[in-house]
Amino acid sequence: MSDNKFDWPTYIRLMEQLLAVPLDDERRAELEVQLTRIAAMAQPLMAFPLPHRQEGAGEYRL
């Protein structure tokens, strides 16, 4: 993962509109904290190198 800081407040606002789930400022702030924690926990897994011939996951299409 790069050192770029993800813009969680903008993401939360967009998802709030897209999913039609209105949130108050307190809930937005707590959601930002939780998403930041989840991203930090996922970072080592995302940085783990896979062998060239190994797929990360299957892809299913309709």
Predicted model as a PDB file, atoms N, CA, C, CB and O in Angstrom, pLDDT in the B-factor column:
MODEL        1                                                                  
ATOM      1  N   MET A   1       0.852  -1.174   0.000  1.00 42.00           N  
ATOM      2  CA  MET A   1       0.000   0.000   0.000  1.00 42.00           C  
ATOM      3  C   MET A   1       0.888   1.224   0.000  1.00 42.00           C  
ATOM      4  CB  MET A   1      -0.964   0.005   1.216  1.00 42.00           C  
ATOM      5  O   MET A   1       1.944   1.228   0.633  1.00 42.00           O  
ATOM      6  N   SER A   2       0.478   2.247  -0.692  1.00 47.00           N  
ATOM      7  CA  SER A   2       1.309   3.441  -0.781  1.00 47.00           C  
ATOM      8  C   SER A   2       1.148   4.307   0.458  1.00 47.00           C  
ATOM      9  CB  SER A   2       0.959   4.243  -2.033  1.00 47.00           C  
ATOM     10  O   SER A   2       0.302   4.053   1.315  1.00 47.00           O  
ATOM     11  N   ASP A   3       1.981   5.333   0.529  1.00 50.00           N  
ATOM     12  CA  ASP A   3       1.932   6.240   1.665  1.00 50.00           C  
ATOM     13  C   ASP A   3       0.827   7.286   1.529  1.00 50.00           C  
ATOM     14  CB  ASP A   3       3.267   6.925   1.830  1.00 50.00           C  
ATOM     15  O   ASP A   3       0.635   8.111   2.422  1.00 50.00           O  
ATOM     16  N   ASN A   4       0.101   7.250   0.407  1.00 59.00           N  
ATOM     17  CA  ASN A   4      -0.980   8.222   0.216  1.00 59.00           C  
ATOM     18  C   ASN A   4      -2.067   7.990   1.254  1.00 59.00           C  
ATOM     19  CB  ASN A   4      -1.568   8.125  -1.216  1.00 59.00           C  
ATOM     20  O   ASN A   4      -2.502   6.860   1.476  1.00 59.00           O  
ATOM     21  N   LYS A   5      -2.493   9.060   1.875  1.00 84.00           N  
ATOM     22  CA  LYS A   5      -3.556   8.964   2.869  1.00 84.00           C  
ATOM     23  C   LYS A   5      -4.893   8.952   2.133  1.00 84.00           C  
ATOM     24  CB  LYS A   5      -3.486  10.146   3.900  1.00 84.00           C  
ATOM     25  O   LYS A   5      -5.179   9.829   1.318  1.00 84.00           O  
ATOM     26  N   PHE A   6      -5.689   7.960   2.430  1.00 91.00           N  
ATOM     27  CA  PHE A   6      -6.999   7.846   1.788  1.00 91.00           C  
ATOM     28  C   PHE A   6      -7.936   8.894   2.366  1.00 91.00           C  
ATOM     29  CB  PHE A   6      -7.590   6.423   1.974  1.00 91.00           C  
ATOM     30  O   PHE A   6      -7.885   9.180   3.562  1.00 91.00           O  
ATOM     31  N   ASP A   7      -8.779   9.460   1.538  1.00 95.00           N  
ATOM     32  CA  ASP A   7      -9.711  10.509   1.952  1.00 95.00           C  
ATOM     33  C   ASP A   7     -10.999   9.861   2.470  1.00 95.00           C  
ATOM     34  CB  ASP A   7     -10.016  11.485   0.769  1.00 95.00           C  
ATOM     35  O   ASP A   7     -12.001   9.794   1.759  1.00 95.00           O  
ATOM     36  N   TRP A   8     -10.957   9.388   3.715  1.00 95.00           N  
ATOM     37  CA  TRP A   8     -12.110   8.702   4.302  1.00 95.00           C  
ATOM     38  C   TRP A   8     -13.343   9.589   4.409  1.00 95.00           C  
ATOM     39  CB  TRP A   8     -11.752   8.182   5.666  1.00 95.00           C  
ATOM     40  O   TRP A   8     -14.437   9.115   4.103  1.00 95.00           O  
ATOM     41  N   PRO A   9     -13.234  10.852   4.827  1.00 95.00           N  
ATOM     42  CA  PRO A   9     -14.458  11.664   4.930  1.00 95.00           C  
ATOM     43  C   PRO A   9     -15.226  11.780   3.611  1.00 95.00           C  
ATOM     44  CB  PRO A   9     -14.106  13.050   5.421  1.00 95.00           C  
ATOM     45  O   PRO A   9     -16.455  11.711   3.597  1.00 95.00           O  
ATOM     46  N   THR A  10     -14.498  11.956   2.506  1.00 96.00           N  
ATOM     47  CA  THR A  10     -15.168  12.031   1.205  1.00 96.00           C  
ATOM     48  C   THR A  10     -15.796  10.692   0.850  1.00 96.00           C  
ATOM     49  CB  THR A  10     -14.177  12.461   0.107  1.00 96.00           C  
ATOM     50  O   THR A  10     -16.927  10.643   0.367  1.00 96.00           O  
ATOM     51  N   TYR A  11     -15.067   9.604   1.089  1.00 96.00           N  
ATOM     52  CA  TYR A  11     -15.599   8.264   0.817  1.00 96.00           C  
ATOM     53  C   TYR A  11     -16.873   8.018   1.626  1.00 96.00           C  
ATOM     54  CB  TYR A  11     -14.541   7.184   1.142  1.00 96.00           C  
ATOM     55  O   TYR A  11     -17.862   7.513   1.094  1.00 96.00           O  
ATOM     56  N   ILE A  12     -16.848   8.369   2.892  1.00 96.00           N  
ATOM     57  CA  ILE A  12     -18.011   8.154   3.760  1.00 96.00           C  
ATOM     58  C   ILE A  12     -19.203   8.958   3.265  1.00 96.00           C  
ATOM     59  CB  ILE A  12     -17.682   8.536   5.215  1.00 96.00           C  
ATOM     60  O   ILE A  12     -20.323   8.448   3.231  1.00 96.00           O  
ATOM     61  N   ARG A  13     -18.975  10.209   2.882  1.00 96.00           N  
ATOM     62  CA  ARG A  13     -20.072  11.046   2.352  1.00 96.00           C  
ATOM     63  C   ARG A  13     -20.658  10.444   1.070  1.00 96.00           C  
ATOM     64  CB  ARG A  13     -19.567  12.486   2.073  1.00 96.00           C  
ATOM     65  O   ARG A  13     -21.875  10.409   0.890  1.00 96.00           O  
ATOM     66  N   LEU A  14     -19.779   9.975   0.188  1.00 96.00           N  
ATOM     67  CA  LEU A  14     -20.265   9.381  -1.061  1.00 96.00           C  
ATOM     68  C   LEU A  14     -21.060   8.108  -0.804  1.00 96.00           C  
ATOM     69  CB  LEU A  14     -19.097   9.081  -1.995  1.00 96.00           C  
ATOM     70  O   LEU A  14     -22.117   7.908  -1.401  1.00 96.00           O  
ATOM     71  N   MET A  15     -20.565   7.252   0.071  1.00 96.00           N  
ATOM     72  CA  MET A  15     -21.281   6.016   0.390  1.00 96.00           C  
ATOM     73  C   MET A  15     -22.605   6.308   1.104  1.00 96.00           C  
ATOM     74  CB  MET A  15     -20.404   5.104   1.261  1.00 96.00           C  
ATOM     75  O   MET A  15     -23.599   5.609   0.909  1.00 96.00           O  
ATOM     76  N   GLU A  16     -22.596   7.336   1.919  1.00 96.00           N  
ATOM     77  CA  GLU A  16     -23.813   7.756   2.604  1.00 96.00           C  
ATOM     78  C   GLU A  16     -24.896   8.125   1.579  1.00 96.00           C  
ATOM     79  CB  GLU A  16     -23.521   8.955   3.543  1.00 96.00           C  
ATOM     80  O   GLU A  16     -26.062   7.764   1.738  1.00 96.00           O  
ATOM     81  N   GLN A  17     -24.496   8.842   0.534  1.00 96.00           N  
ATOM     82  CA  GLN A  17     -25.444   9.221  -0.518  1.00 96.00           C  
ATOM     83  C   GLN A  17     -25.837   8.022  -1.373  1.00 96.00           C  
ATOM     84  CB  GLN A  17     -24.846  10.317  -1.403  1.00 96.00           C  
ATOM     85  O   GLN A  17     -27.014   7.816  -1.671  1.00 96.00           O  
ATOM     86  N   LEU A  18     -24.839   7.236  -1.763  1.00 96.00           N  
ATOM     87  CA  LEU A  18     -25.091   6.096  -2.637  1.00 96.00           C  
ATOM     88  C   LEU A  18     -26.007   5.064  -1.985  1.00 96.00           C  
ATOM     89  CB  LEU A  18     -23.781   5.445  -3.030  1.00 96.00           C  
ATOM     90  O   LEU A  18     -26.885   4.502  -2.640  1.00 96.00           O  
ATOM     91  N   LEU A  19     -25.799   4.820  -0.700  1.00 96.00           N  
ATOM     92  CA  LEU A  19     -26.585   3.813   0.013  1.00 96.00           C  
ATOM     93  C   LEU A  19     -27.827   4.388   0.688  1.00 96.00           C  
ATOM     94  CB  LEU A  19     -25.725   3.137   1.044  1.00 96.00           C  
ATOM     95  O   LEU A  19     -28.616   3.649   1.277  1.00 96.00           O  
ATOM     96  N   ALA A  20     -27.999   5.706   0.602  1.00 96.00           N  
ATOM     97  CA  ALA A  20     -29.141   6.395   1.230  1.00 96.00           C  
ATOM     98  C   ALA A  20     -29.220   6.080   2.721  1.00 96.00           C  
ATOM     99  CB  ALA A  20     -30.460   5.993   0.538  1.00 96.00           C  
ATOM    100  O   ALA A  20     -30.275   5.723   3.244  1.00 96.00           O  
ATOM    101  N   VAL A  21     -28.065   6.223   3.398  1.00 95.00           N  
ATOM    102  CA  VAL A  21     -27.976   5.993   4.832  1.00 95.00           C  
ATOM    103  C   VAL A  21     -27.462   7.278   5.477  1.00 95.00           C  
ATOM    104  CB  VAL A  21     -27.042   4.771   5.163  1.00 95.00           C  
ATOM    105  O   VAL A  21     -26.253   7.491   5.560  1.00 95.00           O  
ATOM    106  N   PRO A  22     -28.373   8.131   5.931  1.00 94.00           N  
ATOM    107  CA  PRO A  22     -27.927   9.389   6.529  1.00 94.00           C  
ATOM    108  C   PRO A  22     -27.222   9.158   7.872  1.00 94.00           C  
ATOM    109  CB  PRO A  22     -29.119  10.332   6.720  1.00 94.00           C  
ATOM    110  O   PRO A  22     -27.685   8.385   8.711  1.00 94.00           O  
ATOM    111  N   LEU A  23     -26.103   9.844   8.048  1.00 95.00           N  
ATOM    112  CA  LEU A  23     -25.334   9.739   9.284  1.00 95.00           C  
ATOM    113  C   LEU A  23     -25.144  11.124   9.884  1.00 95.00           C  
ATOM    114  CB  LEU A  23     -23.965   9.061   9.030  1.00 95.00           C  
ATOM    115  O   LEU A  23     -25.080  12.121   9.165  1.00 95.00           O  
ATOM    116  N   ASP A  24     -25.055  11.176  11.206  1.00 95.00           N  
ATOM    117  CA  ASP A  24     -24.728  12.443  11.846  1.00 95.00           C  
ATOM    118  C   ASP A  24     -23.207  12.570  11.940  1.00 95.00           C  
ATOM    119  CB  ASP A  24     -25.387  12.545  13.257  1.00 95.00           C  
ATOM    120  O   ASP A  24     -22.486  11.614  11.653  1.00 95.00           O  
ATOM    121  N   ASP A  25     -22.725  13.726  12.335  1.00 96.00           N  
ATOM    122  CA  ASP A  25     -21.285  13.983  12.384  1.00 96.00           C  
ATOM    123  C   ASP A  25     -20.554  13.027  13.322  1.00 96.00           C  
ATOM    124  CB  ASP A  25     -21.030  15.412  12.818  1.00 96.00           C  
ATOM    125  O   ASP A  25     -19.441  12.592  13.025  1.00 96.00           O  
ATOM    126  N   GLU A  26     -21.175  12.701  14.445  1.00 97.00           N  
ATOM    127  CA  GLU A  26     -20.553  11.790  15.410  1.00 97.00           C  
ATOM    128  C   GLU A  26     -20.347  10.400  14.809  1.00 97.00           C  
ATOM    129  CB  GLU A  26     -21.411  11.690  16.679  1.00 97.00           C  
ATOM    130  O   GLU A  26     -19.296   9.785  14.985  1.00 97.00           O  
ATOM    131  N   ARG A  27     -21.351   9.922  14.106  1.00 97.00           N  
ATOM    132  CA  ARG A  27     -21.240   8.589  13.489  1.00 97.00           C  
ATOM    133  C   ARG A  27     -20.233   8.594  12.337  1.00 97.00           C  
ATOM    134  CB  ARG A  27     -22.617   8.117  12.978  1.00 97.00           C  
ATOM    135  O   ARG A  27     -19.498   7.624  12.150  1.00 97.00           O  
ATOM    136  N   ARG A  28     -20.199   9.683  11.565  1.00 96.00           N  
ATOM    137  CA  ARG A  28     -19.205   9.788  10.497  1.00 96.00           C  
ATOM    138  C   ARG A  28     -17.791   9.736  11.064  1.00 96.00           C  
ATOM    139  CB  ARG A  28     -19.408  11.086   9.701  1.00 96.00           C  
ATOM    140  O   ARG A  28     -16.923   9.052  10.521  1.00 96.00           O  
ATOM    141  N   ALA A  29     -17.563  10.457  12.154  1.00 96.00           N  
ATOM    142  CA  ALA A  29     -16.243  10.482  12.779  1.00 96.00           C  
ATOM    143  C   ALA A  29     -15.851   9.096  13.288  1.00 96.00           C  
ATOM    144  CB  ALA A  29     -16.217  11.494  13.930  1.00 96.00           C  
ATOM    145  O   ALA A  29     -14.710   8.672  13.105  1.00 96.00           O  
ATOM    146  N   GLU A  30     -16.774   8.393  13.919  1.00 97.00           N  
ATOM    147  CA  GLU A  30     -16.479   7.049  14.422  1.00 97.00           C  
ATOM    148  C   GLU A  30     -16.250   6.077  13.267  1.00 97.00           C  
ATOM    149  CB  GLU A  30     -17.625   6.546  15.320  1.00 97.00           C  
ATOM    150  O   GLU A  30     -15.378   5.213  13.351  1.00 97.00           O  
ATOM    151  N   LEU A  31     -17.016   6.209  12.203  1.00 96.00           N  
ATOM    152  CA  LEU A  31     -16.831   5.348  11.033  1.00 96.00           C  
ATOM    153  C   LEU A  31     -15.455   5.581  10.413  1.00 96.00           C  
ATOM    154  CB  LEU A  31     -17.938   5.604   9.990  1.00 96.00           C  
ATOM    155  O   LEU A  31     -14.806   4.632   9.973  1.00 96.00           O  
ATOM    156  N   GLU A  32     -15.010   6.832  10.374  1.00 96.00           N  
ATOM    157  CA  GLU A  32     -13.669   7.130   9.867  1.00 96.00           C  
ATOM    158  C   GLU A  32     -12.590   6.448  10.722  1.00 96.00           C  
ATOM    159  CB  GLU A  32     -13.439   8.655   9.837  1.00 96.00           C  
ATOM    160  O   GLU A  32     -11.621   5.907  10.189  1.00 96.00           O  
ATOM    161  N   VAL A  33     -12.762   6.479  12.039  1.00 96.00           N  
ATOM    162  CA  VAL A  33     -11.812   5.811  12.938  1.00 96.00           C  
ATOM    163  C   VAL A  33     -11.776   4.307  12.645  1.00 96.00           C  
ATOM    164  CB  VAL A  33     -12.193   6.064  14.427  1.00 96.00           C  
ATOM    165  O   VAL A  33     -10.699   3.721  12.536  1.00 96.00           O  
ATOM    166  N   GLN A  34     -12.931   3.695  12.519  1.00 96.00           N  
ATOM    167  CA  GLN A  34     -12.995   2.251  12.293  1.00 96.00           C  
ATOM    168  C   GLN A  34     -12.419   1.864  10.930  1.00 96.00           C  
ATOM    169  CB  GLN A  34     -14.438   1.766  12.402  1.00 96.00           C  
ATOM    170  O   GLN A  34     -11.687   0.880  10.828  1.00 96.00           O  
ATOM    171  N   LEU A  35     -12.741   2.623   9.887  1.00 95.00           N  
ATOM    172  CA  LEU A  35     -12.216   2.321   8.556  1.00 95.00           C  
ATOM    173  C   LEU A  35     -10.703   2.493   8.505  1.00 95.00           C  
ATOM    174  CB  LEU A  35     -12.879   3.213   7.509  1.00 95.00           C  
ATOM    175  O   LEU A  35     -10.013   1.732   7.827  1.00 95.00           O  
ATOM    176  N   THR A  36     -10.188   3.485   9.213  1.00 95.00           N  
ATOM    177  CA  THR A  36      -8.740   3.689   9.287  1.00 95.00           C  
ATOM    178  C   THR A  36      -8.078   2.503   9.974  1.00 95.00           C  
ATOM    179  CB  THR A  36      -8.408   4.998  10.038  1.00 95.00           C  
ATOM    180  O   THR A  36      -7.017   2.055   9.540  1.00 95.00           O  
ATOM    181  N   ARG A  37      -8.681   1.992  11.026  1.00 95.00           N  
ATOM    182  CA  ARG A  37      -8.152   0.812  11.725  1.00 95.00           C  
ATOM    183  C   ARG A  37      -8.169  -0.421  10.828  1.00 95.00           C  
ATOM    184  CB  ARG A  37      -8.961   0.539  13.000  1.00 95.00           C  
ATOM    185  O   ARG A  37      -7.196  -1.173  10.779  1.00 95.00           O  
ATOM    186  N   ILE A  38      -9.261  -0.621  10.131  1.00 94.00           N  
ATOM    187  CA  ILE A  38      -9.382  -1.777   9.245  1.00 94.00           C  
ATOM    188  C   ILE A  38      -8.333  -1.701   8.139  1.00 94.00           C  
ATOM    189  CB  ILE A  38     -10.801  -1.854   8.637  1.00 94.00           C  
ATOM    190  O   ILE A  38      -7.705  -2.708   7.813  1.00 94.00           O  
ATOM    191  N   ALA A  39      -8.137  -0.516   7.561  1.00 93.00           N  
ATOM    192  CA  ALA A  39      -7.137  -0.341   6.510  1.00 93.00           C  
ATOM    193  C   ALA A  39      -5.740  -0.630   7.039  1.00 93.00           C  
ATOM    194  CB  ALA A  39      -7.201   1.079   5.939  1.00 93.00           C  
ATOM    195  O   ALA A  39      -4.925  -1.228   6.336  1.00 93.00           O  
ATOM    196  N   ALA A  40      -5.455  -0.215   8.267  1.00 93.00           N  
ATOM    197  CA  ALA A  40      -4.142  -0.465   8.868  1.00 93.00           C  
ATOM    198  C   ALA A  40      -3.931  -1.961   9.103  1.00 93.00           C  
ATOM    199  CB  ALA A  40      -4.000   0.308  10.196  1.00 93.00           C  
ATOM    200  O   ALA A  40      -2.825  -2.468   8.916  1.00 93.00           O  
ATOM    201  N   MET A  41      -4.979  -2.663   9.510  1.00 93.00           N  
ATOM    202  CA  MET A  41      -4.862  -4.110   9.724  1.00 93.00           C  
ATOM    203  C   MET A  41      -4.677  -4.848   8.398  1.00 93.00           C  
ATOM    204  CB  MET A  41      -6.106  -4.647  10.458  1.00 93.00           C  
ATOM    205  O   MET A  41      -3.981  -5.863   8.351  1.00 93.00           O  
ATOM    206  N   ALA A  42      -5.283  -4.359   7.335  1.00 91.00           N  
ATOM    207  CA  ALA A  42      -5.200  -5.024   6.036  1.00 91.00           C  
ATOM    208  C   ALA A  42      -3.885  -4.745   5.316  1.00 91.00           C  
ATOM    209  CB  ALA A  42      -6.354  -4.592   5.164  1.00 91.00           C  
ATOM    210  O   ALA A  42      -3.508  -5.491   4.413  1.00 91.00           O  
ATOM    211  N   GLN A  43      -3.193  -3.696   5.699  1.00 90.00           N  
ATOM    212  CA  GLN A  43      -1.984  -3.281   4.987  1.00 90.00           C  
ATOM    213  C   GLN A  43      -0.925  -4.387   4.886  1.00 90.00           C  
ATOM    214  CB  GLN A  43      -1.386  -2.080   5.673  1.00 90.00           C  
ATOM    215  O   GLN A  43      -0.406  -4.610   3.792  1.00 90.00           O  
ATOM    216  N   PRO A  44      -0.579  -5.091   5.976  1.00 90.00           N  
ATOM    217  CA  PRO A  44       0.426  -6.158   5.824  1.00 90.00           C  
ATOM    218  C   PRO A  44      -0.027  -7.274   4.878  1.00 90.00           C  
ATOM    219  CB  PRO A  44       0.751  -6.756   7.185  1.00 90.00           C  
ATOM    220  O   PRO A  44       0.788  -7.817   4.131  1.00 90.00           O  
ATOM    221  N   LEU A  45      -1.297  -7.613   4.901  1.00 86.00           N  
ATOM    222  CA  LEU A  45      -1.813  -8.650   4.010  1.00 86.00           C  
ATOM    223  C   LEU A  45      -1.745  -8.191   2.556  1.00 86.00           C  
ATOM    224  CB  LEU A  45      -3.259  -9.015   4.387  1.00 86.00           C  
ATOM    225  O   LEU A  45      -1.363  -8.964   1.678  1.00 86.00           O  
ATOM    226  N   MET A  46      -2.110  -6.953   2.303  1.00 85.00           N  
ATOM    227  CA  MET A  46      -2.080  -6.429   0.943  1.00 85.00           C  
ATOM    228  C   MET A  46      -0.643  -6.302   0.420  1.00 85.00           C  
ATOM    229  CB  MET A  46      -2.782  -5.072   0.890  1.00 85.00           C  
ATOM    230  O   MET A  46      -0.416  -6.379  -0.787  1.00 85.00           O  
ATOM    231  N   ALA A  47       0.312  -6.110   1.312  1.00 88.00           N  
ATOM    232  CA  ALA A  47       1.710  -5.954   0.916  1.00 88.00           C  
ATOM    233  C   ALA A  47       2.420  -7.305   0.736  1.00 88.00           C  
ATOM    234  CB  ALA A  47       2.448  -5.118   1.954  1.00 88.00           C  
ATOM    235  O   ALA A  47       3.546  -7.346   0.241  1.00 88.00           O  
ATOM    236  N   PHE A  48       1.775  -8.399   1.130  1.00 84.00           N  
ATOM    237  CA  PHE A  48       2.396  -9.719   1.041  1.00 84.00           C  
ATOM    238  C   PHE A  48       2.547 -10.116  -0.427  1.00 84.00           C  
ATOM    239  CB  PHE A  48       1.558 -10.776   1.811  1.00 84.00           C  
ATOM    240  O   PHE A  48       1.557 -10.176  -1.156  1.00 84.00           O  
ATOM    241  N   PRO A  49       3.765 -10.386  -0.860  1.00 82.00           N  
ATOM    242  CA  PRO A  49       3.968 -10.717  -2.279  1.00 82.00           C  
ATOM    243  C   PRO A  49       3.502 -12.150  -2.588  1.00 82.00           C  
ATOM    244  CB  PRO A  49       5.460 -10.552  -2.658  1.00 82.00           C  
ATOM    245  O   PRO A  49       3.767 -13.082  -1.828  1.00 82.00           O  
ATOM    246  N   LEU A  50       2.820 -12.296  -3.694  1.00 74.00           N  
ATOM    247  CA  LEU A  50       2.406 -13.617  -4.163  1.00 74.00           C  
ATOM    248  C   LEU A  50       3.366 -14.065  -5.259  1.00 74.00           C  
ATOM    249  CB  LEU A  50       0.931 -13.599  -4.685  1.00 74.00           C  
ATOM    250  O   LEU A  50       3.874 -13.235  -6.013  1.00 74.00           O  
ATOM    251  N   PRO A  51       3.617 -15.357  -5.354  1.00 76.00           N  
ATOM    252  CA  PRO A  51       4.426 -15.850  -6.474  1.00 76.00           C  
ATOM    253  C   PRO A  51       3.793 -15.443  -7.802  1.00 76.00           C  
ATOM    254  CB  PRO A  51       4.581 -17.389  -6.401  1.00 76.00           C  
ATOM    255  O   PRO A  51       2.577 -15.279  -7.904  1.00 76.00           O  
ATOM    256  N   HIS A  52       4.624 -15.287  -8.797  1.00 75.00           N  
ATOM    257  CA  HIS A  52       4.172 -14.810 -10.109  1.00 75.00           C  
ATOM    258  C   HIS A  52       3.022 -15.641 -10.683  1.00 75.00           C  
ATOM    259  CB  HIS A  52       5.331 -14.818 -11.084  1.00 75.00           C  
ATOM    260  O   HIS A  52       2.123 -15.088 -11.316  1.00 75.00           O  
ATOM    261  N   ARG A  53       3.037 -16.925 -10.476  1.00 72.00           N  
ATOM    262  CA  ARG A  53       2.033 -17.802 -11.088  1.00 72.00           C  
ATOM    263  C   ARG A  53       0.805 -18.033 -10.215  1.00 72.00           C  
ATOM    264  CB  ARG A  53       2.655 -19.124 -11.414  1.00 72.00           C  
ATOM    265  O   ARG A  53      -0.117 -18.731 -10.637  1.00 72.00           O  
ATOM    266  N   GLN A  54       0.769 -17.470  -9.019  1.00 68.00           N  
ATOM    267  CA  GLN A  54      -0.349 -17.714  -8.114  1.00 68.00           C  
ATOM    268  C   GLN A  54      -1.370 -16.582  -8.209  1.00 68.00           C  
ATOM    269  CB  GLN A  54       0.151 -17.865  -6.666  1.00 68.00           C  
ATOM    270  O   GLN A  54      -1.019 -15.403  -8.162  1.00 68.00           O  
ATOM    271  N   GLU A  55      -2.632 -16.961  -8.344  1.00 67.00           N  
ATOM    272  CA  GLU A  55      -3.706 -15.976  -8.394  1.00 67.00           C  
ATOM    273  C   GLU A  55      -4.072 -15.541  -6.984  1.00 67.00           C  
ATOM    274  CB  GLU A  55      -4.942 -16.544  -9.122  1.00 67.00           C  
ATOM    275  O   GLU A  55      -3.997 -16.327  -6.039  1.00 67.00           O  
ATOM    276  N   GLY A  56      -4.465 -14.289  -6.855  1.00 65.00           N  
ATOM    277  CA  GLY A  56      -4.910 -13.786  -5.563  1.00 65.00           C  
ATOM    278  C   GLY A  56      -6.268 -14.344  -5.177  1.00 65.00           C  
ATOM    279  O   GLY A  56      -6.503 -14.670  -4.014  1.00 65.00           O  
ATOM    280  N   ALA A  57      -7.157 -14.455  -6.145  1.00 72.00           N  
ATOM    281  CA  ALA A  57      -8.500 -14.986  -5.904  1.00 72.00           C  
ATOM    282  C   ALA A  57      -9.135 -15.318  -7.252  1.00 72.00           C  
ATOM    283  CB  ALA A  57      -9.383 -13.965  -5.100  1.00 72.00           C  
ATOM    284  O   ALA A  57      -8.734 -14.794  -8.291  1.00 72.00           O  
ATOM    285  N   GLY A  58     -10.108 -16.174  -7.214  1.00 73.00           N  
ATOM    286  CA  GLY A  58     -10.810 -16.501  -8.437  1.00 73.00           C  
ATOM    287  C   GLY A  58     -11.668 -15.342  -8.891  1.00 73.00           C  
ATOM    288  O   GLY A  58     -12.053 -14.485  -8.095  1.00 73.00           O  
ATOM    289  N   GLU A  59     -11.961 -15.324 -10.164  1.00 73.00           N  
ATOM    290  CA  GLU A  59     -12.811 -14.270 -10.729  1.00 73.00           C  
ATOM    291  C   GLU A  59     -14.022 -14.930 -11.362  1.00 73.00           C  
ATOM    292  CB  GLU A  59     -12.033 -13.400 -11.777  1.00 73.00           C  
ATOM    293  O   GLU A  59     -13.889 -15.829 -12.192  1.00 73.00           O  
ATOM    294  N   TYR A  60     -15.187 -14.484 -10.970  1.00 76.00           N  
ATOM    295  CA  TYR A  60     -16.427 -15.068 -11.469  1.00 76.00           C  
ATOM    296  C   TYR A  60     -17.203 -13.989 -12.219  1.00 76.00           C  
ATOM    297  CB  TYR A  60     -17.280 -15.667 -10.302  1.00 76.00           C  
ATOM    298  O   TYR A  60     -17.377 -12.876 -11.723  1.00 76.00           O  
ATOM    299  N   ARG A  61     -17.653 -14.322 -13.385  1.00 79.00           N  
ATOM    300  CA  ARG A  61     -18.418 -13.382 -14.204  1.00 79.00           C  
ATOM    301  C   ARG A  61     -19.729 -14.022 -14.639  1.00 79.00           C  
ATOM    302  CB  ARG A  61     -17.600 -12.933 -15.438  1.00 79.00           C  
ATOM    303  O   ARG A  61     -19.807 -15.233 -14.848  1.00 79.00           O  
ATOM    304  N   LEU A  62     -20.737 -13.205 -14.768  1.00 74.00           N  
ATOM    305  CA  LEU A  62     -22.025 -13.703 -15.245  1.00 74.00           C  
ATOM    306  C   LEU A  62     -22.084 -13.650 -16.744  1.00 74.00           C  
ATOM    307  CB  LEU A  62     -23.174 -12.906 -14.647  1.00 74.00           C  
ATOM    308  O   LEU A  62     -23.094 -14.029 -17.337  1.00 74.00           O  
TER     309      LEU A  62                                                      
ENDMDL                                                                          
END                                                                             
